[in-house]
Amino acid sequence: MRKVIFTMLLLMSCVLSYAQSSGYEKSVEIKGAIGLDDRTDYSFGVSMINGFRFNDYLYLGIGAGYEYLNGLFYHSYESGGKYSTSSSYDSKSTQNLIQLFARIKANFTNAKISPFASIDLGNSFNLDKTDEIKMANGFFFEPAIGCDFKISNKQTFYFALGYNQQQYEYEHFTISSYNSGHEIQKKPAGSFNIHVGLKF
């Protein structure tokens, strides 16, 4: 009988602790990024994330955000002839993006200062589709590491550092005495991201 009572008390304490550490959470964050290749120069934006915390260690959310991007619009390459040198030219442009994504987050401790790892998976939608060049548009993913700083029972400040890889396209011109033309290049673009947010 004692074993049954002990087991029931243990189960009740687990349920109560789960209920206290789980539930609906929302957060607002700002971010800035620096490009790590010749495609993205920089970007900044803001996001809202809503989700559910299953316990002290696991969170799953869905986010929506706006991003302002400066990056490569077209690249031209002029091939030099026998007696001249080759040259190239890059044209940059700014774009406005809407991003929709899912976030999986795992905290390593349940302390007031709690490091974590997360990954965002989503899609960017270019709002400036004035022509066939979409720049950052399509699937992206971003693994990140960061830290939560608990302010109160309902509020937590956090920051994270991440590596973002985004589907990217730009126009490539080739000019030569033998053959000239252009094509749309589709390549991944990488950037280093900094996130600062408030969970409430």
VEXKOLGU-306100 format. One line per 4 residues: number of its first residue (from 1); their letters; for each residue x, y, z of N, C-alpha, C, O. Coordinates in nm, 2 decimals, always signed. Example, Ala and Ser with C-alpha at 12.3 -4.5 7.8 and 13.67 -1.06 7.14 Angstrom:
<atoms>
1> AS> +1.32,-0.57,+0.78,+1.23,-0.45,+0.78,+1.32,-0.33,+0.78,+1.42,-0.33,+0.85 | +1.28,-0.22,+0.71,+1.37,-0.11,+0.71,+1.29,+0.00,+0.79,+1.34,+0.11,+0.80 $
</atoms>
This chain:
<atoms>
1> MRKV> +0.08,-0.12,+0.00,+0.00,+0.00,+0.00,+0.09,+0.13,+0.00,+0.06,+0.22,-0.07 | +0.19,+0.12,+0.08,+0.28,+0.24,+0.08,+0.34,+0.26,-0.05,+0.36,+0.38,-0.09 | +0.38,+0.16,-0.13,+0.43,+0.17,-0.26,+0.34,+0.24,-0.35,+0.37,+0.32,-0.44 | +0.21,+0.20,-0.34,+0.10,+0.26,-0.43,+0.09,+0.41,-0.40,+0.08,+0.49,-0.49 $
5> IFTM> +0.08,+0.44,-0.27,+0.07,+0.58,-0.23,+0.19,+0.66,-0.27,+0.17,+0.78,-0.33 | +0.31,+0.61,-0.25,+0.43,+0.68,-0.30,+0.43,+0.70,-0.45,+0.47,+0.81,-0.49 | +0.39,+0.60,-0.52,+0.38,+0.61,-0.67,+0.28,+0.72,-0.71,+0.31,+0.80,-0.80 | +0.17,+0.72,-0.65,+0.07,+0.82,-0.68,+0.11,+0.96,-0.65,+0.09,+1.05,-0.73 $
9> LLLM> +0.18,+0.98,-0.53,+0.23,+1.11,-0.50,+0.34,+1.15,-0.60,+0.35,+1.27,-0.63 | +0.42,+1.06,-0.64,+0.53,+1.09,-0.73,+0.47,+1.13,-0.87,+0.52,+1.23,-0.93 | +0.37,+1.06,-0.91,+0.30,+1.10,-1.04,+0.23,+1.23,-1.03,+0.24,+1.31,-1.13 | +0.17,+1.26,-0.92,+0.10,+1.39,-0.90,+0.21,+1.51,-0.90,+0.18,+1.61,-0.96 $
13> SCVL> +0.32,+1.49,-0.84,+0.42,+1.59,-0.84,+0.48,+1.61,-0.98,+0.51,+1.73,-1.01 | +0.49,+1.50,-1.05,+0.54,+1.52,-1.19,+0.44,+1.60,-1.28,+0.48,+1.68,-1.36 | +0.31,+1.56,-1.26,+0.21,+1.63,-1.34,+0.21,+1.78,-1.30,+0.20,+1.87,-1.39 | +0.22,+1.81,-1.17,+0.21,+1.95,-1.13,+0.33,+2.03,-1.18,+0.32,+2.14,-1.22 $
17> SYAQ> +0.45,+1.97,-1.17,+0.57,+2.03,-1.22,+0.56,+2.05,-1.37,+0.61,+2.16,-1.42 | +0.51,+1.96,-1.44,+0.49,+1.97,-1.59,+0.39,+2.09,-1.62,+0.42,+2.17,-1.71 | +0.29,+2.10,-1.55,+0.19,+2.20,-1.57,+0.24,+2.34,-1.55,+0.21,+2.43,-1.62 | +0.33,+2.35,-1.44,+0.39,+2.48,-1.41,+0.49,+2.52,-1.52,+0.51,+2.64,-1.54 $
21> SSGY> +0.56,+2.43,-1.58,+0.67,+2.46,-1.67,+0.62,+2.46,-1.82,+0.70,+2.48,-1.91 | +0.50,+2.42,-1.84,+0.45,+2.41,-1.98,+0.34,+2.51,-2.01,+0.29,+2.58,-1.92 | +0.30,+2.52,-2.14,+0.19,+2.61,-2.17,+0.23,+2.70,-2.29,+0.34,+2.69,-2.35 | +0.13,+2.78,-2.33,+0.15,+2.88,-2.44,+0.25,+2.98,-2.41,+0.25,+3.04,-2.30 $
25> EKSV> +0.34,+3.01,-2.51,+0.44,+3.12,-2.49,+0.44,+3.20,-2.62,+0.42,+3.15,-2.73 | +0.47,+3.33,-2.61,+0.48,+3.41,-2.73,+0.61,+3.50,-2.70,+0.64,+3.53,-2.59 | +0.67,+3.54,-2.81,+0.79,+3.63,-2.80,+0.80,+3.72,-2.92,+0.74,+3.69,-3.03 | +0.86,+3.83,-2.90,+0.89,+3.93,-3.01,+1.04,+3.94,-3.01,+1.11,+3.95,-2.91 $
29> EIKG> +1.10,+3.94,-3.13,+1.25,+3.96,-3.14,+1.28,+4.04,-3.26,+1.21,+4.05,-3.36 | +1.40,+4.11,-3.25,+1.46,+4.18,-3.36,+1.59,+4.10,-3.40,+1.65,+4.03,-3.32 | +1.63,+4.12,-3.53,+1.75,+4.05,-3.57,+1.82,+4.13,-3.67,+1.77,+4.22,-3.74 | +1.95,+4.10,-3.68,+2.04,+4.17,-3.78,+2.13,+4.06,-3.84,+2.17,+3.97,-3.76 $
33> AIGL> +2.17,+4.07,-3.96,+2.25,+3.97,-4.03,+2.36,+4.04,-4.11,+2.34,+4.14,-4.17 | +2.47,+3.97,-4.12,+2.58,+4.01,-4.21,+2.61,+3.89,-4.30,+2.63,+3.78,-4.26 | +2.61,+3.92,-4.43,+2.63,+3.81,-4.53,+2.77,+3.75,-4.53,+2.87,+3.82,-4.50 | +2.78,+3.62,-4.55,+2.91,+3.55,-4.55,+2.96,+3.51,-4.69,+3.05,+3.44,-4.70 $
37> DDRT> +2.89,+3.57,-4.79,+2.93,+3.54,-4.93,+2.91,+3.66,-5.02,+2.88,+3.77,-4.96 | +2.92,+3.65,-5.15,+2.90,+3.77,-5.24,+2.76,+3.79,-5.27,+2.73,+3.88,-5.36 | +2.66,+3.73,-5.21,+2.52,+3.74,-5.25,+2.45,+3.84,-5.15,+2.39,+3.93,-5.19 | +2.45,+3.80,-5.02,+2.39,+3.89,-4.92,+2.48,+3.98,-4.85,+2.59,+3.94,-4.81 $
41> DYSF> +2.45,+4.11,-4.85,+2.54,+4.21,-4.78,+2.50,+4.22,-4.63,+2.57,+4.19,-4.54 | +2.37,+4.26,-4.61,+2.32,+4.27,-4.47,+2.17,+4.26,-4.48,+2.10,+4.27,-4.58 | +2.11,+4.24,-4.36,+1.96,+4.24,-4.35,+1.93,+4.27,-4.20,+2.01,+4.25,-4.11 | +1.80,+4.32,-4.18,+1.75,+4.33,-4.04,+1.60,+4.31,-4.05,+1.54,+4.34,-4.15 $
45> GVSM> +1.54,+4.28,-3.93,+1.40,+4.25,-3.93,+1.34,+4.23,-3.80,+1.41,+4.25,-3.70 | +1.22,+4.20,-3.79,+1.14,+4.17,-3.67,+1.05,+4.06,-3.69,+1.00,+4.04,-3.79 | +1.03,+3.98,-3.58,+0.95,+3.86,-3.59,+0.86,+3.84,-3.46,+0.90,+3.89,-3.35 | +0.75,+3.77,-3.48,+0.66,+3.73,-3.37,+0.65,+3.58,-3.37,+0.62,+3.53,-3.47 $
49> INGF> +0.68,+3.52,-3.26,+0.68,+3.37,-3.25,+0.57,+3.33,-3.14,+0.58,+3.38,-3.03 | +0.48,+3.24,-3.18,+0.39,+3.18,-3.09,+0.40,+3.03,-3.08,+0.42,+2.97,-3.19 | +0.40,+2.98,-2.96,+0.42,+2.83,-2.96,+0.38,+2.77,-2.82,+0.32,+2.84,-2.74 | +0.42,+2.65,-2.80,+0.39,+2.58,-2.68,+0.51,+2.52,-2.62,+0.59,+2.45,-2.69 $
53> RFND> +0.53,+2.54,-2.49,+0.64,+2.48,-2.42,+0.59,+2.35,-2.35,+0.50,+2.35,-2.27 | +0.65,+2.24,-2.39,+0.61,+2.11,-2.34,+0.66,+2.09,-2.20,+0.59,+2.02,-2.12 | +0.78,+2.14,-2.17,+0.84,+2.13,-2.03,+0.95,+2.23,-2.02,+0.96,+2.32,-2.11 | +1.03,+2.22,-1.92,+1.14,+2.31,-1.91,+1.25,+2.31,-2.02,+1.33,+2.40,-2.03 $
57> YLYL> +1.24,+2.20,-2.10,+1.35,+2.18,-2.19,+1.31,+2.18,-2.34,+1.40,+2.20,-2.42 | +1.18,+2.17,-2.37,+1.14,+2.16,-2.51,+1.03,+2.26,-2.54,+0.93,+2.27,-2.47 | +1.05,+2.33,-2.66,+0.96,+2.43,-2.70,+0.94,+2.42,-2.86,+1.04,+2.40,-2.93 | +0.82,+2.43,-2.90,+0.79,+2.43,-3.05,+0.70,+2.55,-3.08,+0.59,+2.57,-3.02 $
61> GIGA> +0.74,+2.63,-3.18,+0.66,+2.75,-3.21,+0.65,+2.77,-3.36,+0.72,+2.71,-3.44 | +0.57,+2.87,-3.40,+0.55,+2.91,-3.53,+0.57,+3.06,-3.54,+0.51,+3.13,-3.45 | +0.64,+3.11,-3.63,+0.68,+3.25,-3.64,+0.64,+3.32,-3.77,+0.64,+3.25,-3.87 | +0.63,+3.45,-3.77,+0.61,+3.53,-3.89,+0.68,+3.66,-3.87,+0.69,+3.71,-3.76 $
65> GYEY> +0.75,+3.70,-3.97,+0.83,+3.82,-3.96,+0.85,+3.90,-4.09,+0.82,+3.85,-4.20 | +0.91,+4.01,-4.07,+0.95,+4.10,-4.18,+1.10,+4.12,-4.19,+1.16,+4.13,-4.08 | +1.15,+4.11,-4.31,+1.30,+4.13,-4.32,+1.33,+4.23,-4.44,+1.27,+4.22,-4.54 | +1.42,+4.32,-4.41,+1.47,+4.41,-4.51,+1.61,+4.37,-4.55,+1.70,+4.35,-4.47 $
69> LNGL> +1.63,+4.34,-4.68,+1.75,+4.27,-4.73,+1.82,+4.36,-4.83,+1.76,+4.42,-4.92 | +1.95,+4.37,-4.82,+2.04,+4.43,-4.93,+2.13,+4.32,-4.98,+2.20,+4.26,-4.90 | +2.12,+4.29,-5.11,+2.20,+4.19,-5.17,+2.22,+4.20,-5.32,+2.19,+4.30,-5.38 | +2.28,+4.10,-5.38,+2.32,+4.09,-5.52,+2.19,+4.08,-5.61,+2.11,+3.99,-5.59 $
73> FYHS> +2.18,+4.17,-5.70,+2.07,+4.17,-5.80,+2.12,+4.11,-5.93,+2.05,+4.02,-5.99 | +2.23,+4.16,-5.98,+2.28,+4.09,-6.10,+2.44,+4.11,-6.10,+2.49,+4.20,-6.04 | +2.50,+4.01,-6.17,+2.65,+4.01,-6.18,+2.68,+4.00,-6.33,+2.63,+3.91,-6.40 | +2.77,+4.09,-6.38,+2.81,+4.08,-6.52,+2.96,+4.05,-6.52,+3.04,+4.10,-6.44 $
77> YESG> +2.99,+3.97,-6.62,+3.13,+3.93,-6.64,+3.17,+3.95,-6.79,+3.10,+3.90,-6.88 | +3.27,+4.04,-6.81,+3.32,+4.07,-6.95,+3.45,+4.00,-6.97,+3.55,+4.03,-6.90 | +3.45,+3.91,-7.06,+3.57,+3.83,-7.09,+3.67,+3.91,-7.18,+3.63,+3.96,-7.28 | +3.79,+3.93,-7.13,+3.89,+4.00,-7.21,+3.94,+3.92,-7.33,+3.94,+3.80,-7.33 $
81> GKYS> +3.97,+3.99,-7.43,+4.02,+3.93,-7.55,+4.17,+3.89,-7.54,+4.22,+3.89,-7.43 | +4.23,+3.87,-7.65,+4.37,+3.83,-7.64,+4.46,+3.94,-7.59,+4.56,+3.91,-7.52 | +4.42,+4.07,-7.61,+4.51,+4.18,-7.57,+4.44,+4.27,-7.46,+4.48,+4.38,-7.44 | +4.34,+4.22,-7.39,+4.27,+4.29,-7.29,+4.24,+4.21,-7.17,+4.24,+4.08,-7.18 $
85> TSSS> +4.21,+4.27,-7.06,+4.19,+4.19,-6.93,+4.04,+4.18,-6.91,+3.96,+4.25,-6.97 | +4.00,+4.08,-6.83,+3.86,+4.05,-6.80,+3.82,+4.15,-6.68,+3.90,+4.19,-6.61 | +3.69,+4.17,-6.68,+3.64,+4.26,-6.57,+3.50,+4.21,-6.53,+3.43,+4.13,-6.60 | +3.46,+4.24,-6.41,+3.32,+4.20,-6.36,+3.26,+4.32,-6.29,+3.33,+4.41,-6.24 $
89> YDSK> +3.13,+4.32,-6.28,+3.05,+4.42,-6.21,+2.93,+4.36,-6.14,+2.86,+4.28,-6.19 | +2.91,+4.41,-6.01,+2.80,+4.36,-5.93,+2.70,+4.48,-5.91,+2.74,+4.59,-5.88 | +2.57,+4.45,-5.93,+2.47,+4.54,-5.90,+2.39,+4.50,-5.78,+2.34,+4.38,-5.77 | +2.37,+4.58,-5.68,+2.30,+4.54,-5.55,+2.16,+4.61,-5.55,+2.14,+4.71,-5.61 $
93> STQN> +2.08,+4.55,-5.48,+1.94,+4.60,-5.46,+1.89,+4.57,-5.32,+1.94,+4.48,-5.25 | +1.78,+4.64,-5.28,+1.72,+4.61,-5.16,+1.58,+4.54,-5.18,+1.51,+4.57,-5.28 | +1.54,+4.45,-5.09,+1.42,+4.38,-5.11,+1.35,+4.37,-4.97,+1.41,+4.38,-4.87 | +1.21,+4.36,-4.98,+1.13,+4.34,-4.86,+1.08,+4.20,-4.86,+1.02,+4.15,-4.96 $
97> LIQL> +1.09,+4.13,-4.74,+1.05,+3.99,-4.74,+0.96,+3.97,-4.62,+0.96,+4.03,-4.52 | +0.87,+3.87,-4.64,+0.79,+3.82,-4.53,+0.84,+3.67,-4.51,+0.85,+3.60,-4.61 | +0.86,+3.64,-4.39,+0.91,+3.50,-4.36,+0.81,+3.43,-4.26,+0.77,+3.49,-4.16 | +0.78,+3.31,-4.30,+0.70,+3.22,-4.21,+0.79,+3.10,-4.18,+0.85,+3.04,-4.27 $
101> FARI> +0.79,+3.06,-4.05,+0.88,+2.95,-4.01,+0.83,+2.88,-3.89,+0.75,+2.93,-3.81 | +0.89,+2.76,-3.87,+0.87,+2.68,-3.75,+1.00,+2.68,-3.67,+1.11,+2.68,-3.72 | +0.99,+2.69,-3.53,+1.11,+2.69,-3.45,+1.10,+2.57,-3.35,+1.00,+2.56,-3.28 | +1.21,+2.50,-3.34,+1.23,+2.40,-3.24,+1.34,+2.44,-3.15,+1.45,+2.48,-3.19 $
105> KANF> +1.31,+2.44,-3.02,+1.41,+2.50,-2.92,+1.43,+2.40,-2.80,+1.33,+2.35,-2.75 | +1.55,+2.38,-2.77,+1.58,+2.29,-2.66,+1.67,+2.36,-2.56,+1.79,+2.40,-2.59 | +1.62,+2.38,-2.44,+1.70,+2.44,-2.33,+1.78,+2.33,-2.26,+1.73,+2.22,-2.25 | +1.90,+2.36,-2.21,+1.99,+2.27,-2.15,+1.97,+2.26,-2.00,+2.00,+2.16,-1.94 $
109> TNAK> +1.91,+2.36,-1.94,+1.88,+2.37,-1.79,+1.75,+2.43,-1.77,+1.69,+2.49,-1.86 | +1.70,+2.43,-1.65,+1.58,+2.50,-1.61,+1.61,+2.61,-1.51,+1.52,+2.66,-1.43 | +1.73,+2.66,-1.51,+1.78,+2.77,-1.42,+1.73,+2.90,-1.48,+1.68,+2.91,-1.59 | +1.76,+3.01,-1.40,+1.72,+3.14,-1.45,+1.80,+3.19,-1.57,+1.76,+3.26,-1.65 $
113> ISPF> +1.93,+3.14,-1.57,+2.01,+3.16,-1.69,+2.03,+3.02,-1.76,+2.09,+2.93,-1.71 | +1.96,+3.01,-1.88,+1.96,+2.88,-1.94,+2.00,+2.88,-2.09,+1.94,+2.94,-2.17 | +2.12,+2.82,-2.12,+2.16,+2.81,-2.26,+2.07,+2.72,-2.34,+2.00,+2.63,-2.28 | +2.06,+2.75,-2.47,+1.97,+2.66,-2.55,+2.03,+2.65,-2.69,+2.12,+2.73,-2.74 $
117> ASID> +1.97,+2.56,-2.77,+2.00,+2.54,-2.91,+1.86,+2.54,-2.98,+1.77,+2.49,-2.93 | +1.86,+2.59,-3.10,+1.73,+2.60,-3.17,+1.76,+2.59,-3.32,+1.87,+2.60,-3.37 | +1.65,+2.56,-3.40,+1.66,+2.56,-3.54,+1.53,+2.61,-3.60,+1.42,+2.57,-3.55 | +1.54,+2.70,-3.69,+1.42,+2.76,-3.77,+1.42,+2.70,-3.91,+1.52,+2.69,-3.97 $
121> LGNS> +1.30,+2.66,-3.95,+1.28,+2.60,-4.08,+1.16,+2.68,-4.14,+1.05,+2.68,-4.08 | +1.18,+2.74,-4.26,+1.07,+2.81,-4.32,+1.09,+2.86,-4.46,+1.17,+2.80,-4.53 | +1.01,+2.96,-4.50,+1.01,+3.01,-4.63,+1.01,+3.16,-4.64,+0.93,+3.22,-4.56 | +1.08,+3.22,-4.73,+1.08,+3.36,-4.75,+1.00,+3.39,-4.87,+1.00,+3.32,-4.97 $
125> FNLD> +0.92,+3.50,-4.86,+0.83,+3.54,-4.97,+0.87,+3.69,-5.01,+0.86,+3.78,-4.93 | +0.93,+3.71,-5.13,+0.97,+3.84,-5.17,+0.85,+3.92,-5.21,+0.77,+3.88,-5.29 | +0.84,+4.04,-5.15,+0.73,+4.13,-5.17,+0.75,+4.22,-5.29,+0.66,+4.29,-5.34 | +0.87,+4.23,-5.34,+0.91,+4.32,-5.45,+0.93,+4.25,-5.58,+1.03,+4.25,-5.65 $
129> KTDE> +0.83,+4.17,-5.63,+0.84,+4.09,-5.75,+0.81,+4.18,-5.87,+0.71,+4.16,-5.94 | +0.89,+4.28,-5.90,+0.87,+4.36,-6.01,+0.92,+4.30,-6.14,+0.89,+4.35,-6.25 | +1.00,+4.20,-6.13,+1.05,+4.13,-6.25,+1.08,+3.98,-6.21,+1.04,+3.94,-6.10 | +1.15,+3.91,-6.29,+1.17,+3.76,-6.26,+1.28,+3.74,-6.16,+1.29,+3.62,-6.12 $
133> IKMA> +1.36,+3.84,-6.13,+1.46,+3.82,-6.03,+1.40,+3.83,-5.89,+1.35,+3.94,-5.85 | +1.41,+3.73,-5.81,+1.34,+3.73,-5.68,+1.44,+3.74,-5.56,+1.40,+3.77,-5.45 | +1.57,+3.73,-5.59,+1.67,+3.74,-5.48,+1.64,+3.63,-5.37,+1.63,+3.52,-5.41 | +1.63,+3.68,-5.25,+1.60,+3.58,-5.14,+1.45,+3.54,-5.15,+1.37,+3.62,-5.12 $
137> NGFF> +1.43,+3.42,-5.19,+1.29,+3.37,-5.20,+1.29,+3.22,-5.20,+1.35,+3.16,-5.28 | +1.21,+3.17,-5.10,+1.20,+3.02,-5.09,+1.25,+2.97,-4.96,+1.25,+3.04,-4.86 | +1.29,+2.84,-4.96,+1.33,+2.77,-4.83,+1.45,+2.83,-4.77,+1.55,+2.87,-4.83 | +1.45,+2.84,-4.63,+1.56,+2.87,-4.55,+1.56,+2.79,-4.42,+1.46,+2.74,-4.38 $
141> FEPA> +1.68,+2.77,-4.37,+1.69,+2.71,-4.24,+1.80,+2.78,-4.16,+1.90,+2.84,-4.22 | +1.79,+2.78,-4.02,+1.89,+2.85,-3.94,+1.91,+2.78,-3.81,+1.82,+2.79,-3.72 | +2.01,+2.71,-3.79,+2.05,+2.66,-3.65,+2.11,+2.77,-3.57,+2.18,+2.86,-3.63 | +2.09,+2.77,-3.44,+2.14,+2.88,-3.36,+2.16,+2.83,-3.22,+2.11,+2.73,-3.18 $
145> IGCD> +2.25,+2.90,-3.15,+2.27,+2.88,-3.00,+2.25,+3.01,-2.93,+2.28,+3.12,-2.99 | +2.20,+3.00,-2.81,+2.17,+3.13,-2.74,+2.16,+3.10,-2.59,+2.20,+3.00,-2.54 | +2.10,+3.20,-2.52,+2.08,+3.19,-2.38,+1.95,+3.27,-2.34,+1.93,+3.38,-2.38 | +1.87,+3.21,-2.25,+1.76,+3.27,-2.18,+1.80,+3.33,-2.05,+1.88,+3.27,-1.98 $
149> FKIS> +1.75,+3.45,-2.02,+1.77,+3.52,-1.89,+1.63,+3.55,-1.84,+1.56,+3.64,-1.88 | +1.59,+3.47,-1.74,+1.46,+3.48,-1.68,+1.45,+3.61,-1.60,+1.52,+3.63,-1.50 | +1.35,+3.70,-1.63,+1.33,+3.82,-1.56,+1.22,+3.80,-1.45,+1.24,+3.85,-1.34 | +1.12,+3.73,-1.48,+1.01,+3.70,-1.39,+0.95,+3.57,-1.43,+1.00,+3.50,-1.52 $
153> NKQT> +0.84,+3.53,-1.37,+0.77,+3.40,-1.40,+0.72,+3.40,-1.54,+0.70,+3.30,-1.60 | +0.69,+3.52,-1.59,+0.63,+3.53,-1.73,+0.72,+3.59,-1.83,+0.68,+3.59,-1.95 | +0.82,+3.66,-1.79,+0.91,+3.73,-1.89,+1.05,+3.67,-1.89,+1.11,+3.65,-1.79 | +1.10,+3.66,-2.01,+1.24,+3.61,-2.03,+1.30,+3.69,-2.14,+1.25,+3.69,-2.25 $
157> FYFA> +1.42,+3.74,-2.12,+1.50,+3.81,-2.22,+1.59,+3.70,-2.28,+1.65,+3.62,-2.21 | +1.62,+3.71,-2.41,+1.71,+3.61,-2.47,+1.78,+3.67,-2.59,+1.74,+3.76,-2.65 | +1.90,+3.61,-2.62,+1.97,+3.64,-2.74,+2.02,+3.51,-2.80,+2.04,+3.41,-2.73 | +2.05,+3.51,-2.93,+2.09,+3.39,-3.00,+2.18,+3.43,-3.12,+2.16,+3.54,-3.18 $
161> LGYN> +2.28,+3.35,-3.15,+2.36,+3.36,-3.27,+2.34,+3.24,-3.36,+2.34,+3.13,-3.32 | +2.31,+3.27,-3.49,+2.28,+3.17,-3.58,+2.34,+3.18,-3.72,+2.39,+3.29,-3.76 | +2.34,+3.07,-3.79,+2.38,+3.07,-3.93,+2.26,+3.04,-4.02,+2.20,+2.93,-4.01 | +2.23,+3.14,-4.10,+2.11,+3.12,-4.19,+2.16,+3.09,-4.33,+2.25,+3.15,-4.39 $
165> QQQY> +2.09,+2.99,-4.39,+2.11,+2.96,-4.53,+1.98,+2.97,-4.60,+1.88,+2.91,-4.57 | +1.98,+3.06,-4.70,+1.86,+3.10,-4.78,+1.87,+3.07,-4.92,+1.98,+3.09,-4.98 | +1.77,+3.02,-4.99,+1.76,+3.00,-5.13,+1.77,+3.14,-5.19,+1.70,+3.23,-5.15 | +1.86,+3.16,-5.29,+1.89,+3.29,-5.35,+1.90,+3.28,-5.50,+1.96,+3.18,-5.55 $
169> EYEH> +1.85,+3.38,-5.57,+1.87,+3.39,-5.72,+1.90,+3.53,-5.76,+1.85,+3.63,-5.71 | +1.98,+3.54,-5.87,+2.02,+3.66,-5.93,+2.05,+3.64,-6.07,+2.06,+3.53,-6.12 | +2.07,+3.75,-6.15,+2.09,+3.74,-6.29,+2.24,+3.75,-6.32,+2.31,+3.84,-6.27 | +2.29,+3.67,-6.41,+2.43,+3.66,-6.44,+2.44,+3.69,-6.59,+2.39,+3.62,-6.67 $
173> FTIS> +2.52,+3.80,-6.62,+2.54,+3.84,-6.76,+2.68,+3.80,-6.80,+2.78,+3.81,-6.72 | +2.70,+3.75,-6.92,+2.83,+3.71,-6.97,+2.85,+3.79,-7.10,+2.76,+3.78,-7.19 | +2.96,+3.86,-7.11,+2.98,+3.94,-7.23,+3.12,+3.90,-7.29,+3.22,+3.91,-7.22 | +3.12,+3.86,-7.41,+3.25,+3.83,-7.47,+3.24,+3.85,-7.62,+3.13,+3.86,-7.68 $
177> SYNS> +3.35,+3.84,-7.69,+3.35,+3.86,-7.84,+3.30,+3.73,-7.91,+3.26,+3.74,-8.02 | +3.30,+3.62,-7.83,+3.25,+3.50,-7.89,+3.10,+3.46,-7.86,+3.03,+3.42,-7.95 | +3.06,+3.49,-7.74,+2.93,+3.46,-7.70,+2.88,+3.55,-7.58,+2.96,+3.57,-7.49 | +2.76,+3.60,-7.59,+2.71,+3.68,-7.49,+2.57,+3.63,-7.45,+2.50,+3.58,-7.53 $
181> GHEI> +2.53,+3.66,-7.33,+2.40,+3.61,-7.28,+2.38,+3.63,-7.14,+2.47,+3.69,-7.07 | +2.27,+3.59,-7.09,+2.24,+3.60,-6.94,+2.16,+3.48,-6.90,+2.09,+3.42,-6.98 | +2.16,+3.45,-6.77,+2.09,+3.34,-6.71,+2.06,+3.37,-6.56,+2.13,+3.46,-6.50 | +1.96,+3.31,-6.51,+1.93,+3.33,-6.37,+2.01,+3.22,-6.29,+1.98,+3.10,-6.31 $
185> QKKP> +2.09,+3.27,-6.20,+2.17,+3.18,-6.11,+2.09,+3.15,-5.98,+2.04,+3.25,-5.92 | +2.08,+3.03,-5.94,+2.02,+2.99,-5.82,+2.12,+2.92,-5.73,+2.16,+2.81,-5.76 | +2.15,+2.99,-5.62,+2.25,+2.94,-5.53,+2.21,+2.97,-5.38,+2.13,+3.06,-5.36 | +2.26,+2.89,-5.29,+2.23,+2.93,-5.15,+2.31,+3.05,-5.10,+2.43,+3.07,-5.15 $
189> AGSF> +2.26,+3.13,-5.01,+2.33,+3.24,-4.96,+2.33,+3.23,-4.81,+2.23,+3.20,-4.74 | +2.45,+3.24,-4.75,+2.47,+3.23,-4.61,+2.49,+3.36,-4.54,+2.55,+3.45,-4.59 | +2.45,+3.37,-4.41,+2.46,+3.49,-4.33,+2.48,+3.45,-4.18,+2.43,+3.35,-4.14 | +2.54,+3.54,-4.11,+2.56,+3.53,-3.97,+2.45,+3.62,-3.90,+2.45,+3.74,-3.92 $
193> NIHV> +2.36,+3.56,-3.82,+2.25,+3.63,-3.76,+2.26,+3.65,-3.61,+2.31,+3.56,-3.54 | +2.22,+3.77,-3.57,+2.21,+3.80,-3.43,+2.06,+3.82,-3.39,+2.00,+3.91,-3.45 | +2.01,+3.75,-3.29,+1.87,+3.77,-3.25,+1.86,+3.82,-3.11,+1.94,+3.77,-3.02 | +1.78,+3.91,-3.08,+1.75,+3.96,-2.95,+1.60,+3.97,-2.93,+1.53,+4.03,-3.01 $
197> GLKF> +1.55,+3.90,-2.82,+1.41,+3.89,-2.81,+1.36,+3.90,-2.66,+1.44,+3.89,-2.57 | +1.23,+3.91,-2.65,+1.16,+3.91,-2.52,+1.04,+3.81,-2.53,+0.95,+3.82,-2.61 | +1.05,+3.71,-2.44,+0.94,+3.61,-2.43,+0.85,+3.65,-2.31,+0.89,+3.69,-2.20 | +0.72,+3.65,-2.34,+0.62,+3.69,-2.24,+0.49,+3.61,-2.24,+0.40,+3.63,-2.17 $
</atoms>
